[in-house]
Amino acid sequence: MTKSILIYPQLEFAKVQIPTPPYSILFIADYLLKRNVDVELFDLRFDDESQVLNAISDKEPEFIGVSVMTGPQIQYAIKICELIKKEFKNIKIVWGGVHATILPTQTLQNNLIDYVIRGEGEKTYHELVSGRNLNHINGLSYKKEKKIIHNPDSAILTNLEINELSIPWTLIKPHRYILNGSFNAITSRGCPFRCAFCYNTLFNNVWRGWTAERCIQELDRCLDFGVKKITFYDDYFFANSKRIEDLFTYFKERDIKWKAELRVNRLNFALAQDAKKHGCTQMYFGAESGSQRVLNLLNKNITTNDIIESAKITKNADLSADYSWMIGIPGENKADREKTIHLIKKIKKINPESEFSIKILFPYPGTGIYNLAQQKGFKPPSNLFDWSKIRRDRASNYLKNKTQLETISLTSAIIGRKVFELKNIPILKLIRILAEFRWNHEFFGFGVENFYFKIFRDLIDKLMSRRNSAGYDPFTHELVSVKEN
């Protein structure tokens, strides 16, 4: 029997939030299992590196698949690949995920990596581990006689194929991904919109998702594990109105509380009211900017009035809202940033229950904003390891007023999140007082807390261990006990 091992590397600050199951490798694993491939899965947010090495020694697979996102996860992925190659020199390491898809050549220039799978990985990885001729595997990039070969792109899974996928719960420990009944779910793929900053524009943006019946089958399993509250991380959860109608009925019958993302210009009071009646507690919105000029630059196809209207609608429907915003956008000026902050304050007054965060845009190769960033002086990292230093709260070197941008982002993380409103944790209260002063006076010069946060980033991550500690429940806005069995 063909054998394989799939790995999801560690994530920075993974321990301070409810961990989302590693869907990128779970669905590949499910695809393999249904085609008679013996597969084992390791999530290094929980599992130890020694477990991976022992499994490789025991199973002796030819290929190891690793799913990697741009940013700190790269350094964790490199670390486990170094350990594997040190002990098992002949094993083939395959990288997949968004980063490898965007930059397959640069990824393969790293000596630890033998193959890259571009785009969706189910079919391509199965063909690779099954021994098909490399030349005939679409979506595969590989090395041949010191040359890097890129085969034609693979076709995305059809809607029918998506509906054949399941979550293989036997490969993971469900309780690891459930906190106080809260769980993060994904039920679809693709987004038809063309935002200039989004990596989704690099792929075929056809929306495909589980039918309502398939969703219910999968969610019933989650309920069996104790899930009562679900955050949906679909790029476009509300794509199919009939599916939503059936799911609304299911949510109400099972008394499920839930959250999901929706475009501000797709919201109306009837939908908000219906969602609230069927268990929705919060909606997520990608607002991005308070400047209409910047929204047009980002190809958002929304208006600032749409954003304001969404706050009024959610307030009237008694729903919380969570807005994501961006600064550090190529072509953005001081006036644009001020408009963003002022609009955030206006939204907060309209719906005091709203939350928000401000991230610093990083231009990904191939996106619409990338060329504009290069014109402004942006120079992308030249190697894989340098890409691991990318973070959404750190400004790229080409941007002016780096410290100011980073202080705005950090301040928003404190002011915009209800976790910092907890009264029983003195340090959170102290941090919030300082952040409120900055936010109210729009004073974002050199920030001592910004410097502190960078210095002690790794220390904070280690201290906030999920083992025998407390976790934050985003539905109840309280700390609850977390114990890793």
DOLO-871318 format. One record per residue (C-alpha): residue number from 1; residue in one letter; chain; x, y, z. Coordinates in nm, 4 decimals, decimal comma. Layout:
<sites>
i:aa:ch:xx:yy:zz
NUM:a:A:X:Y:Z
...
</sites>
This chain:
<sites>
i:aa:ch:xx:yy:zz
1:m:A:0,0000:0,0000:0,0000
2:t:A:0,1209:0,3497:-0,0850
3:k:A:0,2097:0,5492:0,2257
4:s:A:0,2424:0,9188:0,2987
5:i:A:0,2708:1,1635:0,5865
6:l:A:0,1224:1,5137:0,5843
7:i:A:0,2457:1,7947:0,8106
8:y:A:0,0956:2,1253:0,9193
9:p:A:0,3804:2,3300:1,0785
10:q:A:0,3600:2,5441:1,3886
11:l:A:0,2048:2,8925:1,3710
12:e:A:0,3160:3,1994:1,5613
13:f:A:0,0671:3,2898:1,8368
14:a:A:-0,1318:2,9762:1,7544
15:k:A:-0,1907:2,9220:2,1248
16:v:A:-0,3802:3,2463:2,1888
17:q:A:-0,6758:3,1664:1,9642
18:i:A:-0,9084:2,8784:1,8896
19:p:A:-0,7051:2,6676:1,6458
20:t:A:-0,8655:2,6057:1,3103
21:p:A:-0,8304:2,2416:1,2007
22:p:A:-0,5580:2,2029:0,9345
23:y:A:-0,8072:2,1797:0,6490
24:s:A:-0,5372:2,2213:0,3829
25:i:A:-0,3985:1,8768:0,4645
26:l:A:-0,7155:1,7227:0,6085
27:f:A:-0,8928:1,7297:0,2728
28:i:A:-0,5850:1,5966:0,0927
29:a:A:-0,5695:1,3185:0,3503
30:d:A:-0,9362:1,2376:0,2925
31:y:A:-0,8785:1,2265:-0,0842
32:l:A:-0,5853:0,9869:-0,0336
33:l:A:-0,7659:0,7600:0,2114
34:k:A:-1,0525:0,7126:-0,0343
35:r:A:-0,7966:0,5988:-0,2949
36:n:A:-0,6259:0,3374:-0,0781
37:v:A:-0,3285:0,5484:0,0363
38:d:A:-0,2153:0,4967:0,3956
39:v:A:-0,1772:0,8472:0,5343
40:e:A:-0,0823:0,9896:0,8733
41:l:A:-0,1255:1,3541:0,9695
42:f:A:0,0673:1,5737:1,2134
43:d:A:-0,0354:1,9187:1,3339
44:l:A:0,2776:2,0664:1,4919
45:r:A:0,0738:2,3189:1,6871
46:f:A:0,0107:2,0152:1,9080
47:d:A:0,2240:1,7219:1,7974
48:d:A:0,5979:1,6941:1,8617
49:e:A:0,8647:1,6802:1,5948
50:s:A:0,9886:1,3534:1,7438
51:q:A:0,6489:1,1972:1,6654
52:v:A:0,6947:1,2895:1,3006
53:l:A:1,0418:1,1352:1,2863
54:n:A:0,9216:0,8171:1,4575
55:a:A:0,6316:0,7862:1,2131
56:i:A:0,8654:0,8275:0,9149
57:s:A:1,0941:0,5588:1,0543
58:d:A:0,7970:0,3280:1,1062
59:k:A:0,6070:0,3855:0,7811
60:e:A:0,9021:0,4543:0,5493
61:p:A:0,6994:0,6751:0,3112
62:e:A:0,8581:0,8061:-0,0076
63:f:A:0,6916:1,1491:0,0158
64:i:A:0,6244:1,3950:0,2985
65:g:A:0,3704:1,6704:0,2255
66:v:A:0,3984:2,0064:0,4059
67:s:A:0,1380:2,2851:0,3847
68:v:A:0,2845:2,6328:0,4357
69:m:A:0,1547:2,9899:0,4503
70:t:A:0,3622:3,3041:0,3951
71:g:A:0,5120:3,4407:0,7151
72:p:A:0,6403:3,2817:1,0371
73:q:A:0,5044:2,9380:0,9479
74:i:A:0,7815:2,9145:0,6873
75:q:A:1,0557:2,9082:0,9509
76:y:A:0,8764:2,6324:1,1414
77:a:A:0,8342:2,4394:0,8179
78:i:A:1,2031:2,4759:0,7346
79:k:A:1,2933:2,3505:1,0809
80:i:A:1,0954:2,0264:1,0538
81:c:A:1,2220:1,9718:0,6975
82:e:A:1,5814:2,0083:0,8186
83:l:A:1,5217:1,7445:1,0857
84:i:A:1,3626:1,5087:0,8331
85:k:A:1,6387:1,5462:0,5745
86:k:A:1,9081:1,5017:0,8395
87:e:A:1,7763:1,1593:0,9395
88:f:A:1,6189:1,0473:0,6119
89:k:A:1,8296:1,1755:0,3230
90:n:A:1,6372:0,9968:0,0467
91:i:A:1,2908:1,1087:0,1475
92:k:A:1,1133:1,3518:-0,0878
93:i:A:0,9646:1,6667:0,0657
94:v:A:0,6677:1,8291:-0,1063
95:w:A:0,5525:2,1829:-0,0253
96:g:A:0,2023:2,3067:-0,0974
97:g:A:-0,0152:2,5974:0,0077
98:v:A:-0,0489:2,9587:-0,0977
99:h:A:0,3167:3,0570:-0,0605
100:a:A:0,4567:2,7715:-0,2675
101:t:A:0,1860:2,8328:-0,5278
102:i:A:0,2763:3,2005:-0,5605
103:l:A:0,6536:3,1456:-0,5663
104:p:A:0,7258:2,7888:-0,6814
105:t:A:1,0676:2,8638:-0,8335
106:q:A:1,2032:3,0456:-0,5306
107:t:A:1,0596:2,7784:-0,3011
108:l:A:1,2325:2,5011:-0,4947
109:q:A:1,5641:2,6865:-0,4802
110:n:A:1,5767:2,5763:-0,1179
111:n:A:1,7696:2,2482:-0,1012
112:l:A:1,5278:2,0983:0,1515
113:i:A:1,2345:2,1019:-0,0905
114:d:A:1,2049:1,8533:-0,3773
115:y:A:0,8584:1,9259:-0,5167
116:v:A:0,6003:2,2049:-0,5096
117:i:A:0,2290:2,1580:-0,5667
118:r:A:0,0621:2,4678:-0,7071
119:g:A:-0,3046:2,5344:-0,6375
120:e:A:-0,5392:2,2750:-0,4912
121:g:A:-0,3399:1,9730:-0,3842
122:e:A:-0,5735:1,6742:-0,3738
123:k:A:-0,5331:1,5399:-0,7282
124:t:A:-0,1730:1,6467:-0,7825
125:y:A:-0,0432:1,5005:-0,4571
126:h:A:-0,2306:1,1744:-0,5114
127:e:A:-0,0807:1,1344:-0,8591
128:l:A:0,2667:1,2075:-0,7227
129:v:A:0,2565:0,9556:-0,4367
130:s:A:0,0917:0,6983:-0,6662
131:g:A:0,3953:0,6994:-0,8941
132:r:A:0,2611:0,8695:-1,2060
133:n:A:0,5217:1,0007:-1,4519
134:l:A:0,6277:1,3450:-1,3303
135:n:A:0,5857:1,4968:-1,6765
136:h:A:0,2162:1,4110:-1,6737
137:i:A:0,1233:1,5570:-1,3336
138:n:A:-0,0495:1,8932:-1,3740
139:g:A:0,0100:2,1447:-1,0967
140:l:A:0,3529:2,0003:-1,0121
141:s:A:0,6853:2,1871:-1,0062
142:y:A:1,0073:1,9925:-0,9555
143:k:A:1,3835:1,9798:-1,0088
144:k:A:1,5423:1,7884:-1,2937
145:e:A:1,9165:1,8010:-1,3556
146:k:A:1,9486:2,1301:-1,1687
147:k:A:1,6636:2,2787:-1,3711
148:i:A:1,3240:2,3680:-1,2281
149:i:A:1,0310:2,2370:-1,4303
150:h:A:0,6782:2,3768:-1,4024
151:n:A:0,4095:2,1507:-1,5442
152:p:A:0,0810:2,3057:-1,6658
153:d:A:-0,1624:2,4187:-1,3965
154:s:A:-0,4039:2,1627:-1,2594
155:a:A:-0,7800:2,1991:-1,2892
156:i:A:-0,9616:2,3006:-0,9723
157:l:A:-1,1913:2,0461:-0,8134
158:t:A:-1,5438:2,0512:-0,9474
159:n:A:-1,8401:2,1170:-0,7225
160:l:A:-1,9185:1,7453:-0,7322
161:e:A:-1,5624:1,6575:-0,6246
162:i:A:-1,5769:1,9123:-0,3421
163:n:A:-1,8916:1,7432:-0,2146
164:e:A:-1,7132:1,4087:-0,2068
165:l:A:-1,4619:1,5412:0,0481
166:s:A:-1,5105:1,4869:0,4205
167:i:A:-1,3205:1,5726:0,7364
168:p:A:-1,1264:1,2557:0,8339
169:w:A:-1,1699:1,2965:1,2092
170:t:A:-0,9930:0,9681:1,2816
171:l:A:-0,6617:1,1319:1,1837
172:i:A:-0,6810:1,4115:1,4435
173:k:A:-0,8007:1,4692:1,7989
174:p:A:-1,1231:1,6727:1,7717
175:h:A:-1,1048:1,8199:2,1228
176:r:A:-0,7888:2,0105:2,0269
177:y:A:-0,9936:2,2310:1,7956
178:i:A:-1,2901:2,2969:2,0236
179:l:A:-1,2827:2,5539:2,3044
180:n:A:-1,5855:2,5920:2,5311
181:g:A:-1,8000:2,4550:2,2477
182:s:A:-1,6504:2,6950:1,9877
183:f:A:-1,5194:2,5631:1,6567
184:n:A:-1,3859:2,7063:1,3275
185:a:A:-1,5331:2,5569:1,0099
186:i:A:-1,4857:2,5855:0,6330
187:t:A:-1,7582:2,4647:0,3965
188:s:A:-1,6581:2,6081:0,0574
189:r:A:-1,3746:2,7280:-0,1663
190:g:A:-1,3300:3,0220:-0,3980
191:c:A:-1,4373:3,3850:-0,4147
192:p:A:-1,5737:3,5541:-0,7301
193:f:A:-1,4532:3,9008:-0,6351
194:r:A:-1,1264:4,0572:-0,7540
195:c:A:-0,9793:4,2561:-0,4648
196:a:A:-0,6390:4,3864:-0,5777
197:f:A:-0,4567:4,2699:-0,2627
198:c:A:-0,5968:3,9169:-0,2357
199:y:A:-0,4123:3,5999:-0,3371
200:n:A:-0,7476:3,4491:-0,4401
201:t:A:-0,7229:3,6514:-0,7608
202:l:A:-0,4305:3,4260:-0,8625
203:f:A:-0,6585:3,1233:-0,8779
204:n:A:-0,9734:3,0397:-1,0629
205:n:A:-1,2249:3,2313:-0,8557
206:v:A:-1,5145:2,9943:-0,9094
207:w:A:-1,7089:2,9393:-0,5868
208:r:A:-1,7617:2,5734:-0,4970
209:g:A:-1,9076:2,4455:-0,1738
210:w:A:-2,0724:2,1660:0,0126
211:t:A:-2,4454:2,1485:-0,0393
212:a:A:-2,6601:2,2204:0,2642
213:e:A:-2,7091:1,8447:0,3042
214:r:A:-2,3328:1,7806:0,3040
215:c:A:-2,2752:2,0702:0,5440
216:i:A:-2,5295:1,9253:0,7818
217:q:A:-2,3703:1,5795:0,7648
218:e:A:-2,0299:1,7241:0,8525
219:l:A:-2,1611:1,9651:1,1155
220:d:A:-2,3576:1,6864:1,2850
221:r:A:-2,0242:1,5150:1,3470
222:c:A:-1,8944:1,8362:1,5025
223:l:A:-2,1979:1,8551:1,7294
224:d:A:-2,1256:1,4990:1,8426
225:f:A:-1,7862:1,6267:1,9635
226:g:A:-1,9483:1,9006:2,1712
227:v:A:-1,9548:2,1915:1,9256
228:k:A:-2,2224:2,4534:2,0012
229:k:A:-2,0760:2,7681:1,8434
230:i:A:-1,9282:2,7869:1,4939
231:t:A:-1,7202:3,0509:1,3177
232:f:A:-1,7277:2,9988:0,9415
233:y:A:-1,4042:3,0971:0,7670
234:d:A:-1,5350:3,0581:0,4127
235:d:A:-1,4218:3,3336:0,1760
236:y:A:-1,7818:3,3644:0,0582
237:f:A:-2,0144:3,1819:0,2977
238:f:A:-2,3328:3,3475:0,1683
239:a:A:-2,2732:3,2622:-0,1998
240:n:A:-2,5707:3,0273:-0,2424
241:s:A:-2,9012:3,1632:-0,1109
242:k:A:-3,0800:2,8250:-0,1133
243:r:A:-2,7931:2,6677:0,0818
244:i:A:-2,8077:2,9494:0,3365
245:e:A:-3,1836:2,9150:0,3755
246:d:A:-3,1496:2,5434:0,4579
247:l:A:-2,8555:2,6055:0,6922
248:f:A:-3,0478:2,8776:0,8751
249:t:A:-3,3195:2,6229:0,9541
250:y:A:-3,0571:2,3728:1,0715
251:f:A:-2,8850:2,6298:1,2955
252:k:A:-3,2109:2,7191:1,4657
253:e:A:-3,3234:2,3569:1,5116
254:r:A:-2,9886:2,2641:1,6695
255:d:A:-2,9574:2,5895:1,8663
256:i:A:-2,6197:2,6678:1,7078
257:k:A:-2,4631:3,0094:1,7566
258:w:A:-2,2528:3,1164:1,4577
259:k:A:-2,0493:3,3862:1,2822
260:a:A:-1,9601:3,4351:0,9166
261:e:A:-1,8227:3,6894:0,6693
262:l:A:-2,0299:3,8944:0,4263
263:r:A:-1,9519:4,1843:0,1907
264:v:A:-2,0920:4,5112:0,3240
265:n:A:-2,2801:4,5805:-0,0003
266:r:A:-2,4528:4,2409:0,0139
267:l:A:-2,6100:4,3043:0,3535
268:n:A:-2,9641:4,4241:0,4035
269:f:A:-3,1824:4,4449:0,7119
270:a:A:-3,3986:4,1463:0,6143
271:l:A:-3,0904:3,9221:0,5846
272:a:A:-2,9395:4,0533:0,9088
273:q:A:-3,2650:4,0037:1,0947
274:d:A:-3,3086:3,6539:0,9513
275:a:A:-2,9507:3,5610:1,0421
276:k:A:-2,9999:3,6897:1,3971
277:k:A:-3,3225:3,4903:1,4331
278:h:A:-3,1338:3,1770:1,3273
279:g:A:-2,8418:3,2004:1,5686
280:c:A:-2,5977:3,4496:1,4131
281:t:A:-2,4185:3,6576:1,6758
282:q:A:-2,1647:3,8448:1,4623
283:m:A:-2,0836:3,9201:1,0988
284:y:A:-1,7355:3,9810:0,9605
285:f:A:-1,6737:4,2519:0,7025
286:g:A:-1,3673:4,3370:0,4956
287:a:A:-1,3996:4,7154:0,5044
288:e:A:-1,0279:4,7849:0,4361
289:s:A:-1,0301:5,1671:0,4124
290:g:A:-1,2252:5,4794:0,5042
291:s:A:-1,1023:5,6501:0,1873
292:q:A:-1,3114:5,5964:-0,1237
293:r:A:-1,0056:5,6671:-0,3364
294:v:A:-0,8185:5,3797:-0,1693
295:l:A:-1,1199:5,1471:-0,1891
296:n:A:-1,1239:5,2072:-0,5639
297:l:A:-0,7491:5,1449:-0,5770
298:l:A:-0,8042:4,8118:-0,4034
299:n:A:-1,0835:4,7208:-0,6459
300:k:A:-1,3183:4,6516:-0,3540
301:n:A:-1,6310:4,7590:-0,5447
302:i:A:-1,7855:4,8962:-0,2272
303:t:A:-1,8368:5,2492:-0,0947
304:t:A:-1,7766:5,4081:0,2419
305:n:A:-2,1551:5,4533:0,2601
306:d:A:-2,1925:5,0755:0,2257
307:i:A:-1,9658:5,0349:0,5276
308:i:A:-2,1619:5,2876:0,7326
309:e:A:-2,4904:5,1261:0,6318
310:s:A:-2,3647:4,7833:0,7439
311:a:A:-2,3020:4,9252:1,0920
312:k:A:-2,6546:5,0686:1,1073
313:i:A:-2,8090:4,7431:0,9887
314:t:A:-2,6178:4,5224:1,2335
315:k:A:-2,7000:4,7628:1,5174
316:n:A:-3,0722:4,7575:1,4336
317:a:A:-3,0654:4,3786:1,4027
318:d:A:-2,8867:4,3495:1,7400
319:l:A:-2,5827:4,1877:1,5786
320:s:A:-2,2193:4,2419:1,6588
321:a:A:-1,9878:4,3231:1,3664
322:d:A:-1,6165:4,2669:1,3141
323:y:A:-1,4409:4,4877:1,0585
324:s:A:-1,0973:4,4299:0,9085
325:w:A:-0,9071:4,7376:0,7870
326:m:A:-0,5729:4,7979:0,6168
327:i:A:-0,3087:5,0686:0,6097
328:g:A:0,0303:5,0868:0,4379
329:i:A:-0,1380:5,0585:0,0989
330:p:A:0,0744:5,1685:-0,2000
331:g:A:-0,0484:5,5152:-0,2979
332:e:A:-0,2131:5,5778:0,0389
333:n:A:-0,1387:5,9103:0,2084
334:k:A:-0,1817:6,0560:0,5571
335:a:A:-0,5271:6,1915:0,4759
336:d:A:-0,6404:5,8431:0,3663
337:r:A:-0,5237:5,6899:0,6951
338:e:A:-0,7009:5,9629:0,8919
339:k:A:-1,0218:5,8922:0,7010
340:t:A:-0,9892:5,5242:0,7923
341:i:A:-0,9451:5,5968:1,1626
342:h:A:-1,2310:5,8465:1,1617
343:l:A:-1,4618:5,5999:0,9871
344:i:A:-1,3708:5,3303:1,2396
345:k:A:-1,4643:5,5673:1,5205
346:k:A:-1,7921:5,6479:1,3466
347:i:A:-1,8706:5,2768:1,3033
348:k:A:-1,7986:5,2183:1,6727
349:k:A:-2,0428:5,4938:1,7701
350:i:A:-2,3138:5,3520:1,5452
351:n:A:-2,2673:4,9960:1,6715
352:p:A:-2,0773:4,9914:2,0034
353:e:A:-2,0729:4,6101:1,9917
354:s:A:-1,8528:4,6119:1,6836
355:e:A:-1,4898:4,4960:1,6889
356:f:A:-1,2093:4,5793:1,4493
357:s:A:-0,8439:4,5370:1,3622
358:i:A:-0,6070:4,7265:1,1330
359:k:A:-0,3406:4,5302:0,9475
360:i:A:-0,0536:4,6528:0,7322
361:l:A:-0,0892:4,5485:0,3696
362:f:A:0,1798:4,3239:0,2297
363:p:A:0,1843:4,3086:-0,1524
364:y:A:0,1898:3,9483:-0,2746
365:p:A:0,3447:3,8706:-0,6143
366:g:A:0,0804:3,8317:-0,8814
367:t:A:-0,1825:4,0452:-0,7094
368:g:A:-0,3081:4,3692:-0,8611
369:i:A:-0,1422:4,5824:-0,5945
370:y:A:0,2019:4,4232:-0,6385
371:n:A:0,3180:4,6244:-0,9410
372:l:A:0,2062:4,9489:-0,7790
373:a:A:0,4048:4,8608:-0,4662
374:q:A:0,7144:4,7952:-0,6775
375:q:A:0,6728:5,1364:-0,8397
376:k:A:0,6743:5,2827:-0,4889
377:g:A:1,0031:5,1066:-0,4069
378:f:A:0,8898:4,7711:-0,2701
379:k:A:1,1503:4,4957:-0,2971
380:p:A:1,0174:4,1486:-0,2193
381:p:A:1,2220:3,9019:-0,0126
382:s:A:1,4825:3,7267:-0,2252
383:n:A:1,4748:3,3886:-0,0501
384:l:A:1,2445:3,1566:0,1358
385:f:A:1,3712:3,2333:0,4850
386:d:A:1,3255:3,6098:0,4424
387:w:A:0,9602:3,5472:0,3594
388:s:A:0,9234:3,3977:0,7078
389:k:A:0,9788:3,7450:0,8531
390:i:A:0,6612:3,8823:0,6958
391:r:A:0,3921:3,9806:0,9481
392:r:A:0,0728:4,1786:0,9089
393:d:A:0,1642:4,4095:1,1986
394:r:A:0,5044:4,5026:1,0550
395:a:A:0,5566:4,7592:0,7816
396:s:A:0,7716:4,6824:0,4765
397:n:A:1,0881:4,8877:0,4356
398:y:A:0,9587:5,0809:0,1338
399:l:A:0,6802:5,2400:0,3401
400:k:A:0,7250:5,5799:0,5006
401:n:A:0,6424:5,6322:0,8694
402:k:A:0,6972:5,2638:0,9507
403:t:A:0,6809:5,3135:1,3269
404:q:A:0,3576:5,5093:1,2995
405:l:A:0,1952:5,2401:1,0869
406:e:A:0,2999:4,9653:1,3264
407:t:A:0,1780:5,1614:1,6286
408:i:A:-0,1611:5,2163:1,4642
409:s:A:-0,1877:4,8434:1,3931
410:l:A:-0,0892:4,7437:1,7455
411:t:A:-0,3170:5,0036:1,9048
412:s:A:-0,6113:4,8796:1,6978
413:a:A:-0,5447:4,5237:1,8142
414:i:A:-0,5945:4,6447:2,1719
415:i:A:-0,8762:4,8959:2,1248
416:g:A:-1,0665:4,6888:1,8724
417:r:A:-1,0820:4,3600:2,0632
418:k:A:-1,3114:4,2794:2,3542
419:v:A:-1,0486:4,0539:2,5117
420:f:A:-0,8723:4,3716:2,6298
421:e:A:-1,1911:4,4799:2,8065
422:l:A:-1,1589:4,1972:3,0587
423:k:A:-1,1618:4,3566:3,4032
424:n:A:-0,9959:4,0780:3,6009
425:i:A:-0,6553:4,0919:3,4292
426:p:A:-0,4606:4,4005:3,5483
427:i:A:-0,2006:4,3940:3,2698
428:l:A:-0,4738:4,4016:3,0021
429:k:A:-0,6372:4,6956:3,1746
430:l:A:-0,3066:4,8864:3,1884
431:i:A:-0,2318:4,8210:2,8223
432:r:A:-0,5810:4,9348:2,7232
433:i:A:-0,5506:5,2638:2,9140
434:l:A:-0,2369:5,3532:2,7198
435:a:A:-0,3911:5,2400:2,3918
436:e:A:-0,7071:5,4428:2,4546
437:f:A:-0,4972:5,7560:2,5051
438:r:A:-0,3220:5,6986:2,1731
439:w:A:-0,6457:5,6159:1,9916
440:n:A:-0,8476:5,9080:2,1287
441:h:A:-0,5733:6,1629:2,0592
442:e:A:-0,4551:5,9906:1,7390
443:f:A:-0,1024:6,0013:1,8735
444:f:A:0,0895:5,7297:1,6920
445:g:A:0,4502:5,8362:1,7238
446:f:A:0,7174:5,6093:1,8709
447:g:A:0,5429:5,3524:2,0866
448:v:A:0,7108:5,1934:2,3868
449:e:A:0,4506:4,9161:2,3816
450:n:A:0,5274:4,8525:2,0156
451:f:A:0,8966:4,8033:2,0961
452:y:A:0,8087:4,5846:2,3949
453:f:A:0,5764:4,3699:2,1867
454:k:A:0,8447:4,2982:1,9270
455:i:A:1,1109:4,2134:2,1840
456:f:A:0,8922:3,9764:2,3817
457:r:A:0,6940:3,8310:2,0909
458:d:A:0,8372:3,4803:2,1268
459:l:A:0,8188:3,4910:2,5053
460:i:A:0,4500:3,5830:2,4954
461:d:A:0,3810:3,2995:2,2543
462:k:A:0,5474:3,0456:2,4845
463:l:A:0,3789:3,1753:2,7987
464:m:A:0,0328:3,1582:2,6415
465:s:A:0,0508:2,7804:2,6241
466:r:A:-0,2778:2,6012:2,5698
467:r:A:-0,1693:2,3257:2,8013
468:n:A:-0,3242:2,3692:3,1455
469:s:A:-0,3929:2,7392:3,0832
470:a:A:-0,6818:2,9657:2,9835
471:g:A:-0,8195:3,0383:2,6404
472:y:A:-1,0354:3,3232:2,5125
473:d:A:-1,3855:3,2347:2,3938
474:p:A:-1,4801:3,4894:2,1230
475:f:A:-1,8504:3,4121:2,1616
476:t:A:-1,8761:3,4724:2,5359
477:h:A:-1,5798:3,7165:2,5578
478:e:A:-1,4361:3,5414:2,8613
479:l:A:-1,1367:3,3298:2,9571
480:v:A:-1,2131:2,9615:2,9970
481:s:A:-1,0026:2,6731:3,1181
482:v:A:-0,8087:2,4853:2,8527
483:k:A:-0,6408:2,1505:2,9132
484:e:A:-0,4608:1,9476:2,6528
485:n:A:-0,5263:1,5764:2,7103
</sites>
